[in-house]
Amino acid sequence: MSAVLSLSQQVDKVTLQFYQETFVVRKGTSAFRLPMKPANVPPVAVVAFRRNQTFAVWDDRGLSLRHEKSMYSTRLSGLPVSPKLFKHDEILKTLALVKSGRRSRDADAISGAKRLGKNVYFLARWDDAAGKPWLEALVRVDLTVNRPRPELVGRFEGLSLADKSIDDRLMILGSKLAILGRTGKNWNLDTYDPEADQFESEKLGDTLIAFALDGQRTGVFVEKTPYGTSRSGMLDLIEGTRWGLTESPGFTRFIDAKHPLLFIERRPSGSVLANGDTGALLPISDDTGIGRVGPYTVIWSPKENPTRADLYDTERWDSIADWTRK
């Protein structure tokens, strides 16, 4: 009987090893691997939509529309001075900033692109000389016409969180297009209804720091409150409802949008790793690496050249296994 028990304990034992820059977790016949440095993912270079022989493409040349042998390219240079988007005095200000070199009339990027039926919508973005976005405009391309051209739809109340040359911050919510838009010190759910041709905006909270989808209709956010703390929570985009998870007097960021949600919080007593689902906290140093591996979390230090690592069950931060460089 004791021999059977001993064998069972060995099979159930979890081990943690570090080999060729990779953490390896083994339990019985199962093995999970976590590279210390994730593989570099190249930025998206092109986004394209097609219907039969009609193409709508955004790449480093801007927006290109092609139907059979007919080709049209544009950087939407007329939109920053469009009376549909700006008042006369705002247009004059933009022209002065363009002349000084602080802004450009050419779109720099797209913050997102989505297809609804026969139409493709591009959320074009203009960044200033410092790299800060100052304009996003929604344009529509009808893929059913023989000579497709971009049509200005309008703009959302706020600016999205997009910061890549080709980003993915435009969402489809039911029959509407939407972004999480930042306006001043508020963040909102900004929507456009193509059927009604109407933009709407609903305030959700204070200064938005970060947001990531964890499903088709829900996401995790971190915001800065008016009284200086940082708060994390979940948001239902369809219902517009939100609920809090953590709040810290210092900076907060989430590891990723996977569950259980994990947050790094900087507190006066030091940094902690928080489980947003259970509220369990684990003190960590600033020079710490963190990664998920299977159902567990590996925490190692120093971050760039680890000499020690621990494997945790995230529910209560119970230590399961450890590794030390010999």
C-alpha positions as CSV (number, residue, x, y, z in Angstrom):
1,M,0.0,0.0,0.0
2,S,2.8,2.4,0.9
3,A,4.5,1.7,-2.4
4,V,1.3,2.6,-4.3
5,L,0.9,5.8,-2.3
6,S,4.5,6.8,-3.0
7,L,4.1,6.2,-6.7
8,S,0.9,8.3,-6.8
9,Q,2.7,11.2,-5.0
10,Q,5.5,11.1,-7.6
11,V,3.1,11.2,-10.5
12,D,1.2,14.1,-9.0
13,K,4.3,16.1,-8.1
14,V,4.8,19.3,-10.0
15,T,8.3,20.4,-11.0
16,L,9.8,23.6,-12.4
17,Q,13.0,23.8,-14.4
18,F,14.7,26.4,-16.5
19,Y,16.4,25.3,-19.7
20,Q,17.6,27.3,-22.8
21,E,15.8,30.5,-21.7
22,T,12.5,28.5,-21.1
23,F,10.7,27.6,-18.0
24,V,9.4,24.0,-18.1
25,V,6.6,22.8,-15.8
26,R,6.0,19.1,-15.6
27,K,3.2,17.2,-13.9
28,G,3.0,13.5,-14.6
29,T,3.0,13.1,-18.3
30,S,2.0,16.7,-19.0
31,A,4.6,19.5,-19.7
32,F,4.1,23.2,-20.1
33,R,6.7,25.6,-21.5
34,L,7.1,29.3,-21.0
35,P,9.8,31.2,-22.9
36,M,11.4,33.9,-20.7
37,K,11.3,36.3,-23.7
38,P,8.3,35.9,-25.9
39,A,8.9,35.8,-29.6
40,N,8.8,39.2,-31.3
41,V,5.6,39.6,-33.2
42,P,6.1,41.9,-36.3
43,P,3.7,44.8,-36.6
44,V,0.8,44.4,-38.9
45,A,1.8,45.8,-42.3
46,V,-1.4,45.6,-44.2
47,V,-5.2,45.2,-43.7
48,A,-7.3,44.2,-46.7
49,F,-10.9,43.6,-47.6
50,R,-12.3,42.0,-50.8
51,R,-15.5,41.4,-52.5
52,N,-15.2,39.7,-55.9
53,Q,-12.8,41.9,-57.9
54,T,-13.0,44.9,-55.6
55,F,-10.3,45.5,-52.9
56,A,-10.0,48.0,-50.1
57,V,-6.5,48.0,-48.6
58,W,-4.6,50.1,-46.1
59,D,-0.8,49.9,-46.0
60,D,2.2,52.2,-45.9
61,R,0.9,53.9,-49.1
62,G,-2.4,54.9,-47.4
63,L,-5.8,53.7,-48.5
64,S,-5.9,52.0,-51.9
65,L,-9.1,51.0,-53.7
66,R,-9.1,48.7,-56.7
67,H,-11.7,47.3,-59.0
68,E,-10.4,45.1,-61.7
69,K,-7.9,47.3,-63.5
70,S,-9.0,50.6,-61.9
71,M,-6.8,51.8,-59.0
72,Y,-7.2,54.8,-56.6
73,S,-5.0,55.7,-53.7
74,T,-5.3,58.4,-51.0
75,R,-4.1,59.6,-47.6
76,L,-7.4,61.5,-47.0
77,S,-5.6,64.8,-47.0
78,G,-8.9,66.7,-47.3
79,L,-10.4,65.5,-44.1
80,P,-8.4,67.6,-41.6
81,V,-9.9,70.7,-43.2
82,S,-13.4,69.4,-43.9
83,P,-16.3,71.6,-42.8
84,K,-18.1,68.4,-41.9
85,L,-15.6,67.8,-39.1
86,F,-14.4,71.3,-38.1
87,K,-15.5,74.9,-37.7
88,H,-13.9,77.6,-39.8
89,D,-11.6,78.8,-37.0
90,E,-10.5,75.2,-36.3
91,I,-9.6,74.7,-39.9
92,L,-7.5,77.9,-39.9
93,K,-5.7,76.7,-36.8
94,T,-5.0,73.3,-38.5
95,L,-3.6,75.0,-41.6
96,A,-1.3,77.1,-39.5
97,L,0.0,74.0,-37.7
98,V,0.5,72.2,-41.0
99,K,2.5,75.1,-42.3
100,S,4.7,75.1,-39.2
101,G,5.3,71.4,-39.6
102,R,3.6,70.4,-36.3
103,R,0.8,68.6,-38.2
104,S,0.2,66.9,-41.5
105,R,-2.9,66.8,-43.7
106,D,-2.0,63.2,-44.6
107,A,-3.4,60.4,-42.4
108,D,-0.6,58.6,-40.6
109,A,-2.4,55.4,-39.6
110,I,-5.6,53.6,-39.0
111,S,-6.9,52.9,-35.5
112,G,-9.1,50.1,-36.8
113,A,-11.1,48.7,-39.7
114,K,-14.2,46.6,-39.8
115,R,-16.7,45.3,-42.5
116,L,-20.4,45.5,-42.1
117,G,-22.3,44.1,-45.0
118,K,-21.2,45.6,-48.3
119,N,-19.3,48.4,-46.5
120,V,-15.8,48.6,-45.0
121,Y,-15.2,51.2,-42.4
122,F,-11.7,52.6,-41.7
123,L,-11.0,54.7,-38.6
124,A,-8.2,56.9,-40.0
125,R,-5.8,58.6,-37.6
126,W,-3.6,61.7,-37.8
127,D,-0.7,62.1,-35.3
128,D,1.2,65.3,-34.8
129,A,5.0,65.8,-35.0
130,A,5.3,64.5,-31.4
131,G,3.5,61.3,-32.3
132,K,0.3,62.3,-30.4
133,P,-3.0,61.6,-32.1
134,W,-5.1,64.7,-32.7
135,L,-7.8,63.5,-35.2
136,E,-9.6,60.2,-36.0
137,A,-12.1,60.2,-38.8
138,L,-14.5,57.3,-39.8
139,V,-14.6,56.7,-43.6
140,R,-16.7,54.2,-45.5
141,V,-16.0,52.3,-48.7
142,D,-18.8,50.5,-50.6
143,L,-17.4,47.3,-52.1
144,T,-20.3,46.9,-54.5
145,V,-19.6,49.8,-56.8
146,N,-17.3,49.7,-59.8
147,R,-15.3,52.8,-58.8
148,P,-15.1,52.7,-55.0
149,R,-14.1,55.9,-53.2
150,P,-13.8,56.7,-49.5
151,E,-16.8,58.6,-48.1
152,L,-16.4,60.6,-44.9
153,V,-18.9,59.4,-42.3
154,G,-17.8,61.6,-39.3
155,R,-15.9,61.2,-36.1
156,F,-16.5,59.8,-32.7
157,E,-16.7,62.0,-29.6
158,G,-13.3,61.0,-28.3
159,L,-10.0,59.5,-29.5
160,S,-9.3,55.8,-29.2
161,L,-6.4,54.1,-27.4
162,A,-4.8,53.2,-30.8
163,D,-1.0,53.8,-31.1
164,K,0.1,51.5,-33.8
165,S,0.4,52.2,-37.5
166,I,-2.3,49.6,-38.1
167,D,-4.3,49.1,-34.9
168,D,-7.5,47.2,-34.0
169,R,-9.5,49.6,-31.7
170,L,-12.6,49.7,-33.8
171,M,-15.3,47.3,-32.6
172,I,-18.6,45.9,-33.8
173,L,-21.3,45.9,-31.1
174,G,-24.5,44.4,-32.6
175,S,-25.2,46.5,-35.6
176,K,-23.1,49.4,-34.5
177,L,-19.4,50.4,-34.7
178,A,-17.8,51.5,-31.5
179,I,-14.6,52.6,-29.8
180,L,-13.6,53.4,-26.2
181,G,-13.0,57.1,-26.6
182,R,-11.0,59.4,-24.4
183,T,-12.3,63.0,-24.1
184,G,-10.5,65.3,-21.7
185,K,-10.5,63.5,-18.3
186,N,-13.3,61.1,-19.2
187,W,-13.6,57.9,-21.2
188,N,-16.7,57.0,-23.0
189,L,-18.3,54.3,-25.1
190,D,-18.6,56.0,-28.5
191,T,-20.8,54.4,-31.1
192,Y,-22.0,54.9,-34.7
193,D,-25.2,53.4,-36.0
194,P,-25.0,53.0,-39.8
195,E,-28.7,52.5,-40.2
196,A,-29.6,55.7,-38.4
197,D,-26.4,57.4,-39.5
198,Q,-25.9,58.6,-35.9
199,F,-23.0,59.0,-33.5
200,E,-23.6,58.7,-29.7
201,S,-21.4,58.8,-26.6
202,E,-22.0,57.4,-23.1
203,K,-19.6,58.3,-20.3
204,L,-18.1,55.3,-18.5
205,G,-15.5,56.7,-16.1
206,D,-12.5,58.8,-15.4
207,T,-9.1,58.9,-17.2
208,L,-8.6,55.6,-19.1
209,I,-5.2,54.1,-18.9
210,A,-5.6,50.8,-20.6
211,F,-8.3,48.4,-22.0
212,A,-8.3,45.0,-23.5
213,L,-11.1,42.7,-24.7
214,D,-11.4,39.3,-23.0
215,G,-14.4,38.3,-25.1
216,Q,-16.7,39.6,-27.8
217,R,-18.6,41.9,-25.4
218,T,-16.5,42.3,-22.3
219,G,-13.1,43.7,-21.5
220,V,-10.8,44.7,-18.6
221,F,-9.8,48.3,-17.9
222,V,-7.6,50.4,-15.7
223,E,-8.5,54.0,-15.0
224,K,-7.2,56.8,-12.9
225,T,-9.7,58.3,-10.5
226,P,-10.1,62.0,-9.7
227,Y,-8.6,61.4,-6.3
228,G,-5.4,60.0,-7.6
229,T,-5.8,56.2,-7.2
230,S,-5.9,53.7,-10.0
231,R,-8.9,51.4,-10.4
232,S,-9.3,48.2,-12.4
233,G,-12.5,46.5,-13.5
234,M,-14.6,44.8,-16.1
235,L,-16.8,46.3,-18.7
236,D,-19.8,44.9,-20.5
237,L,-19.8,46.8,-23.8
238,I,-23.3,45.8,-24.8
239,E,-25.0,46.8,-21.6
240,G,-22.6,49.6,-20.8
241,T,-22.3,48.2,-17.2
242,R,-19.0,48.0,-15.3
243,W,-17.8,46.5,-12.0
244,G,-14.6,47.1,-10.0
245,L,-11.9,44.5,-9.3
246,T,-9.0,46.3,-7.6
247,E,-8.0,49.8,-6.5
248,S,-4.5,51.0,-5.5
249,P,-3.0,54.3,-4.5
250,G,-0.3,53.8,-7.1
251,F,0.0,52.7,-10.7
252,T,-1.8,49.6,-11.8
253,R,-1.5,47.5,-15.0
254,F,-2.9,44.2,-16.1
255,I,-0.7,41.3,-17.3
256,D,-3.1,40.3,-20.1
257,A,-6.8,39.8,-20.7
258,K,-6.8,36.1,-19.7
259,H,-8.6,34.8,-16.6
260,P,-8.0,34.9,-13.8
261,L,-7.1,38.5,-14.3
262,L,-3.7,39.5,-12.8
263,F,-2.7,43.0,-12.0
264,I,0.5,44.6,-10.9
265,E,-0.1,47.3,-8.3
266,R,2.5,49.8,-6.9
267,R,1.8,50.6,-3.3
268,P,3.6,52.6,-0.7
269,S,4.9,49.4,0.9
270,G,6.0,48.0,-2.5
271,S,4.6,46.3,-5.6
272,V,2.1,43.4,-5.4
273,L,0.6,41.0,-7.8
274,A,-3.2,40.9,-7.4
275,N,-5.6,38.3,-8.5
276,G,-8.6,40.3,-9.7
277,D,-11.0,37.4,-9.2
278,T,-10.1,36.4,-5.7
279,G,-8.4,39.5,-4.4
280,A,-5.4,37.5,-3.2
281,L,-2.1,39.5,-3.1
282,L,1.5,38.5,-3.5
283,P,4.4,40.9,-2.8
284,I,6.9,41.1,-5.7
285,S,10.1,43.1,-6.4
286,D,10.3,45.6,-9.2
287,D,12.9,43.5,-11.0
288,T,10.5,40.6,-11.5
289,G,9.4,38.6,-14.5
290,I,5.9,37.2,-14.7
291,G,4.3,34.7,-17.1
292,R,1.5,32.2,-17.3
293,V,2.2,28.6,-18.0
294,G,-0.7,26.2,-18.2
295,P,-2.9,26.7,-15.2
296,Y,-0.1,28.3,-13.2
297,T,2.0,31.5,-12.9
298,V,5.8,31.6,-12.9
299,I,7.5,34.5,-11.1
300,W,11.2,34.9,-11.5
301,S,14.0,37.3,-10.6
302,P,16.1,39.1,-11.7
303,K,13.9,39.7,-14.7
304,E,16.6,39.5,-17.4
305,N,18.9,36.9,-15.9
306,P,17.0,34.8,-13.4
307,T,18.6,33.0,-10.5
308,R,15.4,32.0,-8.9
309,A,11.8,31.2,-10.0
310,D,8.6,30.1,-8.2
311,L,5.5,28.4,-9.5
312,Y,2.2,29.5,-8.0
313,D,-1.4,28.6,-7.9
314,T,-2.9,32.0,-8.5
315,E,-6.1,31.5,-6.5
316,R,-4.4,32.0,-3.2
317,W,-0.8,32.4,-4.4
318,D,0.2,29.0,-3.0
319,S,3.7,28.0,-3.9
320,I,3.8,24.7,-5.8
321,A,7.4,24.4,-7.0
322,D,10.6,26.4,-7.3
323,W,13.8,26.5,-9.2
324,T,17.2,28.0,-8.2
325,R,20.2,28.4,-10.4
326,K,23.1,26.2,-9.3
